[in-house]
Amino acid sequence: MTTPRVRLSEAEITAALAELPEWAREGDAVVRTVAHPDFGAALGWVVRVGLIAEKVDHHPDIDVRYNQVTLRLWTHTTGSITAADIDLAKRIDATV
């Protein structure tokens, strides 16, 4: 079953982010940067995140800068934050 892709209300976004302390809101997206020991470790983690994203059919924007990986989650079809973004953030947090 696919996680709903309906725009969350401001209250829903605030409540969700309270449960995701490593994520921050940037406009209509939630963002997290994770530091790894080196470039290889960062790339390995990106692959793990990619496999999760494929499984749930929801894909983050990914920026890799040496050992730093920044993920930006937003639902492209709605141009906003949806439950699918929050669900993916929780799944990603379980890999760190």
The first five atom37 places (N, CA, C, CB, O) and aatype in JSON, in Angstrom:
{
  "aatype": [12, 16, 16, 14, 1, 19, 1, 10, 15, 6, 0, 6, 9, 16, 0, 0, 10, 0, 6, 10, 14, 6, 17, 0, 1, 6, 7, 3, 0, 19, 19, 1, 16, 19, 0, 8, 14, 3, 13, 7, 0, 0, 10, 7, 17, 19, 19, 1, 19, 7, 10, 9, 0, 6, 11, 19, 3, 8, 8, 14, 3, 9, 3, 19, 1, 18, 2, 5, 19, 16, 10, 1, 10, 17, 16, 8, 16, 16, 7, 15, 9, 16, 0, 0, 3, 9, 3, 10, 0, 11, 1, 9, 3, 0, 16, 19],
  "atom_mask": [
    [1, 1, 1, 1, 1],
    [1, 1, 1, 1, 1],
    [1, 1, 1, 1, 1],
    [1, 1, 1, 1, 1],
    [1, 1, 1, 1, 1],
    [1, 1, 1, 1, 1],
    [1, 1, 1, 1, 1],
    [1, 1, 1, 1, 1],
    [1, 1, 1, 1, 1],
    [1, 1, 1, 1, 1],
    [1, 1, 1, 1, 1],
    [1, 1, 1, 1, 1],
    [1, 1, 1, 1, 1],
    [1, 1, 1, 1, 1],
    [1, 1, 1, 1, 1],
    [1, 1, 1, 1, 1],
    [1, 1, 1, 1, 1],
    [1, 1, 1, 1, 1],
    [1, 1, 1, 1, 1],
    [1, 1, 1, 1, 1],
    [1, 1, 1, 1, 1],
    [1, 1, 1, 1, 1],
    [1, 1, 1, 1, 1],
    [1, 1, 1, 1, 1],
    [1, 1, 1, 1, 1],
    [1, 1, 1, 1, 1],
    [1, 1, 1, 0, 1],
    [1, 1, 1, 1, 1],
    [1, 1, 1, 1, 1],
    [1, 1, 1, 1, 1],
    [1, 1, 1, 1, 1],
    [1, 1, 1, 1, 1],
    [1, 1, 1, 1, 1],
    [1, 1, 1, 1, 1],
    [1, 1, 1, 1, 1],
    [1, 1, 1, 1, 1],
    [1, 1, 1, 1, 1],
    [1, 1, 1, 1, 1],
    [1, 1, 1, 1, 1],
    [1, 1, 1, 0, 1],
    [1, 1, 1, 1, 1],
    [1, 1, 1, 1, 1],
    [1, 1, 1, 1, 1],
    [1, 1, 1, 0, 1],
    [1, 1, 1, 1, 1],
    [1, 1, 1, 1, 1],
    [1, 1, 1, 1, 1],
    [1, 1, 1, 1, 1],
    [1, 1, 1, 1, 1],
    [1, 1, 1, 0, 1],
    [1, 1, 1, 1, 1],
    [1, 1, 1, 1, 1],
    [1, 1, 1, 1, 1],
    [1, 1, 1, 1, 1],
    [1, 1, 1, 1, 1],
    [1, 1, 1, 1, 1],
    [1, 1, 1, 1, 1],
    [1, 1, 1, 1, 1],
    [1, 1, 1, 1, 1],
    [1, 1, 1, 1, 1],
    [1, 1, 1, 1, 1],
    [1, 1, 1, 1, 1],
    [1, 1, 1, 1, 1],
    [1, 1, 1, 1, 1],
    [1, 1, 1, 1, 1],
    [1, 1, 1, 1, 1],
    [1, 1, 1, 1, 1],
    [1, 1, 1, 1, 1],
    [1, 1, 1, 1, 1],
    [1, 1, 1, 1, 1],
    [1, 1, 1, 1, 1],
    [1, 1, 1, 1, 1],
    [1, 1, 1, 1, 1],
    [1, 1, 1, 1, 1],
    [1, 1, 1, 1, 1],
    [1, 1, 1, 1, 1],
    [1, 1, 1, 1, 1],
    [1, 1, 1, 1, 1],
    [1, 1, 1, 0, 1],
    [1, 1, 1, 1, 1],
    [1, 1, 1, 1, 1],
    [1, 1, 1, 1, 1],
    [1, 1, 1, 1, 1],
    [1, 1, 1, 1, 1],
    [1, 1, 1, 1, 1],
    [1, 1, 1, 1, 1],
    [1, 1, 1, 1, 1],
    [1, 1, 1, 1, 1],
    [1, 1, 1, 1, 1],
    [1, 1, 1, 1, 1],
    [1, 1, 1, 1, 1],
    [1, 1, 1, 1, 1],
    [1, 1, 1, 1, 1],
    [1, 1, 1, 1, 1],
    [1, 1, 1, 1, 1],
    [1, 1, 1, 1, 1]
  ],
  "atom_positions": [
    [[0.84, -1.18, 0.0], [0.0, 0.0, 0.0], [0.88, 1.24, 0.0], [-0.96, 0.0, 1.22], [1.87, 1.31, 0.74]],
    [[0.54, 2.21, -0.81], [1.3, 3.45, -0.93], [0.88, 4.43, 0.15], [1.12, 4.07, -2.32], [-0.31, 4.55, 0.46]],
    [[1.85, 5.13, 0.73], [1.55, 6.16, 1.71], [0.86, 7.32, 1.01], [2.84, 6.65, 2.45], [1.27, 7.71, -0.09]],
    [[-0.2, 7.88, 1.61], [-0.94, 8.96, 0.95], [-0.04, 10.15, 0.59], [-2.07, 9.44, 1.86], [0.86, 10.53, 1.33]],
    [[-0.34, 10.71, -0.57], [0.42, 11.86, -1.05], [-0.5, 13.07, -1.14], [1.07, 11.56, -2.43], [-0.74, 13.63, -2.21]],
    [[-1.01, 13.45, 0.02], [-1.88, 14.61, 0.16], [-1.15, 15.61, 1.05], [-3.28, 14.22, 0.76], [-0.58, 15.23, 2.08]],
    [[-1.18, 16.86, 0.67], [-0.5, 17.92, 1.44], [-0.9, 17.85, 2.9], [-0.84, 19.31, 0.86], [-2.08, 17.79, 3.24]],
    [[0.11, 17.87, 3.79], [-0.15, 17.9, 5.23], [-0.43, 19.34, 5.66], [1.05, 17.32, 6.02], [0.07, 20.29, 5.06]],
    [[-1.23, 19.47, 6.71], [-1.49, 20.8, 7.28], [-0.25, 21.27, 8.05], [-2.73, 20.77, 8.21], [0.64, 20.47, 8.34]],
    [[-0.21, 22.54, 8.36], [0.91, 23.07, 9.15], [1.01, 22.36, 10.48], [0.74, 24.59, 9.37], [2.11, 22.04, 10.94]],
    [[-0.13, 22.1, 11.12], [-0.12, 21.41, 12.42], [0.42, 19.99, 12.28], [-1.54, 21.39, 13.02], [1.16, 19.52, 13.14]],
    [[0.04, 19.31, 11.21], [0.53, 17.95, 10.99], [2.04, 17.93, 10.74], [-0.2, 17.31, 9.81], [2.75, 17.04, 11.21]],
    [[2.53, 18.9, 9.99], [3.97, 18.99, 9.72], [4.73, 19.27, 11.01], [4.27, 20.1, 8.68], [5.75, 18.63, 11.28]],
    [[4.24, 20.2, 11.8], [4.88, 20.53, 13.08], [4.92, 19.32, 14.0], [4.14, 21.69, 13.77], [5.95, 19.04, 14.62]],
    [[3.82, 18.59, 14.09], [3.76, 17.4, 14.94], [4.72, 16.32, 14.44], [2.32, 16.85, 15.0], [5.4, 15.66, 15.23]],
    [[4.77, 16.13, 13.13], [5.65, 15.11, 12.56], [7.11, 15.45, 12.81], [5.4, 14.97, 11.04], [7.9, 14.57, 13.16]],
    [[7.48, 16.72, 12.65], [8.87, 17.12, 12.85], [9.28, 17.04, 14.32], [9.09, 18.53, 12.33], [10.47, 16.88, 14.62]],
    [[8.32, 17.14, 15.22], [8.63, 16.98, 16.64], [9.12, 15.55, 16.92], [7.39, 17.3, 17.5], [9.85, 15.33, 17.88]],
    [[8.71, 14.6, 16.08], [9.13, 13.21, 16.22], [10.37, 12.9, 15.37], [8.0, 12.28, 15.82], [10.9, 11.79, 15.42]],
    [[10.83, 13.88, 14.61], [12.0, 13.72, 13.74], [13.0, 14.83, 14.02], [11.58, 13.72, 12.23], [13.17, 15.73, 13.2]],
    [[13.66, 14.79, 15.18], [14.5, 15.92, 15.6], [15.69, 16.22, 14.69], [15.0, 15.67, 16.98], [16.21, 17.34, 14.73]],
    [[16.12, 15.28, 13.9], [17.26, 15.51, 13.0], [16.86, 16.19, 11.69], [17.96, 14.2, 12.71], [17.72, 16.59, 10.91]],
    [[15.57, 16.3, 11.45], [15.06, 16.89, 10.21], [14.6, 18.3, 10.47], [13.91, 16.04, 9.63], [14.11, 18.62, 11.56]],
    [[14.74, 19.16, 9.47], [14.3, 20.55, 9.57], [13.44, 20.87, 8.36], [15.51, 21.54, 9.67], [13.6, 20.29, 7.28]],
    [[12.55, 21.77, 8.56], [11.72, 22.21, 7.44], [12.45, 23.32, 6.69], [10.33, 22.69, 7.93], [12.96, 24.26, 7.3]],
    [[12.48, 23.2, 5.38], [12.99, 24.25, 4.51], [11.94, 24.46, 3.43], [14.4, 23.88, 3.89], [11.89, 23.73, 2.44]],
    [[11.1, 25.46, 3.62], [10.02, 25.71, 2.68], [9.06, 24.54, 2.63], [0.0, 0.0, 0.0], [8.51, 24.14, 3.66]],
    [[8.85, 24.0, 1.45], [7.93, 22.88, 1.27], [8.66, 21.54, 1.23], [7.11, 23.06, 0.0], [8.27, 20.64, 0.49]],
    [[9.72, 21.41, 2.04], [10.48, 20.17, 2.11], [10.98, 19.96, 3.54], [11.67, 20.2, 1.11], [11.04, 20.9, 4.33]],
    [[11.34, 18.7, 3.84], [12.05, 18.4, 5.07], [13.45, 17.96, 4.67], [11.31, 17.3, 5.93], [13.63, 17.24, 3.69]],
    [[14.44, 18.4, 5.46], [15.84, 18.24, 5.06], [16.65, 17.71, 6.24], [16.42, 19.58, 4.55], [16.43, 18.07, 7.39]],
    [[17.59, 16.83, 5.89], [18.54, 16.33, 6.9], [19.9, 16.14, 6.24], [18.04, 14.98, 7.52], [20.0, 15.66, 5.11]],
    [[20.94, 16.54, 6.96], [22.31, 16.29, 6.52], [22.95, 15.32, 7.5], [23.13, 17.62, 6.43], [22.86, 15.48, 8.71]],
    [[23.61, 14.3, 6.93], [24.26, 13.27, 7.75], [25.73, 13.23, 7.37], [23.59, 11.87, 7.55], [26.08, 13.14, 6.19]],
    [[26.6, 13.3, 8.37], [28.05, 13.19, 8.16], [28.47, 11.74, 8.34], [28.84, 14.13, 9.14], [28.01, 11.05, 9.25]],
    [[29.36, 11.3, 7.47], [29.9, 9.93, 7.51], [31.41, 10.01, 7.66], [29.5, 9.12, 6.23], [31.99, 11.08, 7.46]],
    [[32.06, 8.91, 8.01], [33.51, 8.96, 8.2], [34.29, 9.36, 6.95], [33.98, 7.62, 8.66], [35.34, 10.0, 7.05]],
    [[33.79, 8.98, 5.79], [34.5, 9.29, 4.55], [33.54, 9.18, 3.36], [35.72, 8.35, 4.35], [32.36, 8.88, 3.53]],
    [[34.07, 9.43, 2.18], [33.27, 9.42, 0.95], [32.65, 8.05, 0.69], [34.12, 9.84, -0.24], [31.47, 7.96, 0.32]],
    [[33.43, 6.99, 0.87], [32.91, 5.64, 0.63], [31.74, 5.3, 1.53], [0.0, 0.0, 0.0], [30.75, 4.71, 1.08]],
    [[31.84, 5.66, 2.79], [30.74, 5.41, 3.73], [29.51, 6.21, 3.35], [31.17, 5.76, 5.16], [28.39, 5.72, 3.45]],
    [[29.73, 7.45, 2.91], [28.6, 8.29, 2.47], [27.9, 7.65, 1.28], [29.09, 9.7, 2.11], [26.67, 7.6, 1.25]],
    [[28.67, 7.17, 0.32], [28.07, 6.54, -0.86], [27.34, 5.25, -0.5], [29.13, 6.25, -1.9], [26.28, 4.95, -1.06]],
    [[27.9, 4.48, 0.41], [27.23, 3.26, 0.86], [25.88, 3.56, 1.47], [0.0, 0.0, 0.0], [24.91, 2.85, 1.23]],
    [[25.83, 4.62, 2.27], [24.57, 5.0, 2.9], [23.57, 5.49, 1.85], [24.8, 6.1, 3.95], [22.38, 5.19, 1.94]],
    [[24.05, 6.23, 0.87], [23.17, 6.69, -0.22], [22.52, 5.49, -0.92], [23.95, 7.56, -1.24], [21.34, 5.53, -1.26]],
    [[23.3, 4.44, -1.14], [22.74, 3.24, -1.77], [21.65, 2.64, -0.9], [23.85, 2.2, -2.04], [20.6, 2.24, -1.4]],
    [[21.89, 2.56, 0.41], [20.86, 2.01, 1.32], [19.6, 2.86, 1.29], [21.41, 1.93, 2.76], [18.49, 2.33, 1.26]],
    [[19.76, 4.18, 1.29], [18.61, 5.08, 1.2], [17.89, 4.87, -0.13], [19.05, 6.56, 1.36], [16.66, 4.85, -0.19]],
    [[18.65, 4.72, -1.2], [18.06, 4.5, -2.51], [17.23, 3.24, -2.58], [0.0, 0.0, 0.0], [16.17, 3.22, -3.21]],
    [[17.7, 2.18, -1.94], [16.94, 0.93, -1.93], [15.62, 1.08, -1.18], [17.76, -0.18, -1.31], [14.6, 0.54, -1.59]],
    [[15.66, 1.81, -0.07], [14.43, 2.09, 0.67], [13.47, 2.92, -0.19], [14.74, 2.84, 2.0], [12.28, 2.62, -0.26]],
    [[14.0, 3.94, -0.84], [13.18, 4.82, -1.67], [12.51, 4.03, -2.79], [14.03, 5.95, -2.26], [11.34, 4.25, -3.1]],
    [[13.24, 3.13, -3.4], [12.66, 2.3, -4.47], [11.55, 1.43, -3.92], [13.74, 1.43, -5.13], [10.51, 1.26, -4.56]],
    [[11.76, 0.87, -2.74], [10.76, -0.02, -2.14], [9.44, 0.7, -1.9], [11.29, -0.59, -0.82], [8.37, 0.13, -2.11]],
    [[9.52, 1.96, -1.46], [8.29, 2.7, -1.15], [7.85, 3.6, -2.31], [8.49, 3.53, 0.1], [6.84, 4.3, -2.2]],
    [[8.61, 3.58, -3.41], [8.31, 4.38, -4.59], [8.17, 5.86, -4.26], [7.03, 3.87, -5.26], [7.22, 6.53, -4.68]],
    [[9.14, 6.36, -3.5], [9.17, 7.78, -3.14], [10.64, 8.15, -3.0], [8.35, 8.09, -1.79], [11.36, 7.54, -2.21]],
    [[11.1, 9.13, -3.75], [12.54, 9.34, -3.91], [12.98, 10.72, -3.43], [12.93, 9.15, -5.36], [12.4, 11.73, -3.8]],
    [[14.03, 10.75, -2.6], [14.55, 12.03, -2.1], [15.47, 12.69, -3.12], [15.31, 11.81, -0.78], [16.01, 12.04, -4.01]],
    [[15.63, 13.99, -2.98], [16.7, 14.7, -3.67], [17.94, 14.46, -2.8], [16.38, 16.26, -3.87], [17.88, 14.64, -1.58]],
    [[19.05, 14.07, -3.41], [20.25, 13.7, -2.66], [21.43, 14.54, -3.14], [20.56, 12.19, -2.82], [21.69, 14.63, -4.34]],
    [[22.13, 15.15, -2.19], [23.33, 15.95, -2.48], [24.48, 15.37, -1.67], [23.1, 17.47, -2.14], [24.44, 15.34, -0.44]],
    [[25.51, 14.91, -2.36], [26.68, 14.34, -1.69], [27.85, 15.31, -1.84], [27.05, 12.94, -2.29], [28.19, 15.71, -2.95]],
    [[28.44, 15.68, -0.71], [29.63, 16.55, -0.66], [30.66, 15.87, 0.22], [29.27, 17.98, -0.13], [30.65, 16.01, 1.44]],
    [[31.56, 15.12, -0.42], [32.56, 14.3, 0.25], [31.88, 13.37, 1.26], [33.62, 15.18, 0.95], [31.29, 12.37, 0.85]],
    [[31.95, 13.67, 2.56], [31.36, 12.76, 3.55], [29.99, 13.22, 4.05], [32.29, 12.6, 4.72], [29.4, 12.58, 4.92]],
    [[29.5, 14.32, 3.52], [28.22, 14.89, 3.94], [27.14, 14.56, 2.91], [28.34, 16.43, 4.14], [27.32, 14.8, 1.72]],
    [[26.02, 14.0, 3.38], [24.9, 13.7, 2.5], [23.69, 14.48, 2.99], [24.6, 12.16, 2.45], [23.28, 14.35, 4.14]],
    [[23.13, 15.29, 2.1], [21.92, 16.04, 2.43], [20.76, 15.43, 1.65], [22.09, 17.56, 2.11], [20.83, 15.26, 0.43]],
    [[19.7, 15.12, 2.38], [18.48, 14.59, 1.78], [17.39, 15.63, 1.88], [18.05, 13.26, 2.46], [17.22, 16.26, 2.93]],
    [[16.66, 15.81, 0.81], [15.53, 16.74, 0.79], [14.31, 15.93, 0.36], [15.79, 17.96, -0.19], [14.28, 15.34, -0.72]],
    [[13.31, 15.9, 1.23], [12.08, 15.16, 0.96], [10.92, 16.12, 0.74], [11.76, 14.19, 2.11], [10.64, 16.98, 1.57]],
    [[10.27, 15.94, -0.38], [9.05, 16.66, -0.69], [8.35, 15.89, -1.79], [9.33, 18.16, -1.11], [8.99, 15.16, -2.55]],
    [[7.07, 16.05, -1.88], [6.31, 15.3, -2.87], [6.16, 16.15, -4.11], [4.92, 14.87, -2.32], [5.48, 17.18, -4.1]],
    [[6.81, 15.72, -5.17], [6.86, 16.5, -6.4], [5.47, 16.73, -6.99], [7.74, 15.8, -7.42], [5.21, 17.81, -7.53]],
    [[4.59, 15.75, -6.9], [3.26, 15.88, -7.52], [2.38, 16.9, -6.81], [2.56, 14.53, -7.54], [1.47, 17.46, -7.43]],
    [[2.64, 17.15, -5.53], [1.85, 18.14, -4.8], [2.62, 19.42, -4.52], [1.36, 17.55, -3.49], [2.04, 20.45, -4.16]],
    [[3.95, 19.36, -4.69], [4.78, 20.52, -4.38], [4.78, 20.85, -2.91], [0.0, 0.0, 0.0], [4.91, 22.01, -2.52]],
    [[4.63, 19.82, -2.08], [4.5, 20.05, -0.64], [4.98, 18.84, 0.15], [3.04, 20.37, -0.28], [5.42, 17.84, -0.42]],
    [[4.89, 18.96, 1.46], [5.21, 17.86, 2.37], [3.97, 17.02, 2.56], [5.76, 18.39, 3.73], [2.89, 17.54, 2.85]],
    [[4.14, 15.7, 2.4], [3.02, 14.77, 2.58], [3.41, 13.67, 3.55], [2.59, 14.16, 1.22], [4.56, 13.61, 4.01]],
    [[2.46, 12.81, 3.87], [2.74, 11.68, 4.75], [3.82, 10.78, 4.16], [1.46, 10.86, 5.01], [4.56, 10.14, 4.91]],
    [[3.92, 10.71, 2.85], [4.95, 9.89, 2.21], [6.35, 10.39, 2.58], [4.78, 9.89, 0.67], [7.27, 9.6, 2.76]],
    [[6.51, 11.7, 2.69], [7.81, 12.28, 3.07], [8.14, 11.94, 4.52], [7.8, 13.81, 2.88], [9.28, 11.59, 4.83]],
    [[7.16, 12.04, 5.38], [7.38, 11.76, 6.8], [7.69, 10.28, 6.99], [6.14, 12.17, 7.64], [8.58, 9.92, 7.75]],
    [[6.96, 9.43, 6.29], [7.21, 7.99, 6.36], [8.63, 7.67, 5.89], [6.19, 7.22, 5.52], [9.33, 6.89, 6.54]],
    [[9.04, 8.25, 4.78], [10.39, 8.0, 4.26], [11.46, 8.52, 5.22], [10.56, 8.65, 2.88], [12.48, 7.87, 5.41]],
    [[11.23, 9.68, 5.82], [12.18, 10.22, 6.8], [12.37, 9.25, 7.96], [11.72, 11.59, 7.32], [13.49, 9.04, 8.42]],
    [[11.27, 8.68, 8.44], [11.37, 7.72, 9.55], [12.14, 6.47, 9.14], [9.97, 7.34, 10.05], [12.95, 5.95, 9.91]],
    [[11.89, 5.99, 7.93], [12.62, 4.82, 7.44], [14.12, 5.12, 7.29], [12.03, 4.36, 6.08], [14.96, 4.29, 7.61]],
    [[14.42, 6.32, 6.81], [15.83, 6.71, 6.64], [16.5, 6.82, 8.0], [15.93, 8.06, 5.86], [17.64, 6.37, 8.17]],
    [[15.82, 7.41, 8.97], [16.4, 7.55, 10.31], [16.8, 6.19, 10.89], [15.4, 8.25, 11.25], [17.76, 6.1, 11.64]],
    [[16.07, 5.15, 10.54], [16.38, 3.82, 11.05], [17.68, 3.26, 10.49], [15.25, 2.87, 10.73], [18.19, 2.26, 10.99]],
    [[18.24, 3.9, 9.44], [19.48, 3.42, 8.83], [20.73, 4.13, 9.35], [19.4, 3.58, 7.34], [21.85, 3.72, 9.06]],
    [[20.53, 5.19, 10.12], [21.68, 5.99, 10.55], [22.26, 5.43, 11.84], [21.28, 7.46, 10.76], [23.23, 5.97, 12.36]]
  ]
}
